[in-house]
């Protein structure tokens, strides 16, 4: 079946740095289209106040990362977007949240997101999987992906299950029902983008954070595997719904 997937673009960065790379929605498309070339992907700029007409308009949804905060109620687009997440949940439509998307799902459905007292998770980060979903094939006990966050989920929504995390971010991935799966991390972010991002942040963050982040980039990420898990999750969620 050729599915129609909406990638909900939440990254509202208009800097020259951001403009030099594909937007986060296109990064997600690039990751997933390799796995399912026959699927139709559409990037929906929710950061501009644009939403799909209904939760049933697409066969599945992926929420991108963003430098915005899910706690910033001054963002005019945030409230309607959180409401749309609740509509996706009510419709039991497949939904994957990445970084900001992970946090937005938590907040929309009754959880909490807080700033981390130790600052930034930046560079590469591991997720130790305490639970393994049936879509996680081939299975792997721990995965490494890019990280760029100074907030994280500190209380999951009622009924959510924590699938994995690490010492810095214990609630690094969660599942709700058969239709929602989230991660704090960035499978869509290639190495060259993270290297450029650390250069862009070189005069904005402390030396220890930057040195640690740069050193972590020697770790190869599991982005292709995670992309495979993502499409398999959407397929699994749709099967569980029928």
Secondary structure, 3 states (H helix, E strand, C coil): CCCEEEEECCCCCCCHHHHCCCCHHHHHHHHHHCCCCCCEEEEECHHHCCCCCCCCCCCEEEECCCCCCCCCCCCHHHHHHHHHHHHHHHCCCEEEEECHHHHHHHHHCCCEEEECCCCCEEEEEEEEECCCCCCCCCCCCEEEEEEEECEEEEECCCCCEEEEECCCCCCCEEEECCCEEEECCECCCCHHHHHHHHHHCCCCCCHHHHHHHHHHCCCCCCHHHHHHHHHHHHHHHHHHHC
